[in-house]
């Protein structure tokens, strides 16, 4: 009887091992593949939401020199899907504008990187006229700069992510070394505006408010009486003497 008992135990153990597995062991893992959006393109959802692509990664349609008629191929080029400033510009000269459309209230996003020690920016509400030598005489600027490696000490108002010489930025934790790609965003609305760097809000302000007007009249813009007067204008990319790359440039009107 003892041997028979052990035989039944062994038989039951074998049957258990060969039988159906518990429910938790039979769950099949579902793998969801990530859908990657090609660079310099818009999704169908973005198109439906009114986004406009300003650069497709291959040609320079719509872009031209500030106060000019054509694209300045001696100072800008297309490189590896990016619109590249060659660093031949300066305080005056070298900047480009997207000529076909003016923008008033808008949301804009772009990806960028800059050479070590570099300084650049994106400007908006830019007005063209022979009396203006550069876009910054009329257009507010999102400051792009090598915050970690710039040759001179930077004031807060001229630091990365600033509303240049208007609103000081909070950029701590969002800064990358020169040569690495960044993502930036501007939301400009008269109800409230903000800038972003790598997903972090750097500034917020209310255009034309008492605080904004005080900053506008603080003295920095005394030599440029038409600065930020126009409430509509062109988008401009700055070549301020450093190689700078721009891609995934898109905008929508609010």
Secondary structure, DSSP 8 states (H G I E B T S, - for coil): -HHHHHHHHHHHHHHHHHS---GGGG------------TT---HHHHHTT-EES--SS--TTEEETT-SS--TTTEEEETTEEEEES---SSS--EEEEEEEESSEEEEEEEEE-TT-EEEEEEEE---TT-SSGGGTSEEEEEE-TTT-SS---GGGSTT-BTTTB----TTT---TTS-EEEEEEE-TT-EEEEETTEEEEEE-TTSHHHHHHHTSSTTTT-TTTTT-SSEEEEE--SSSEEEEEEEEEEE-
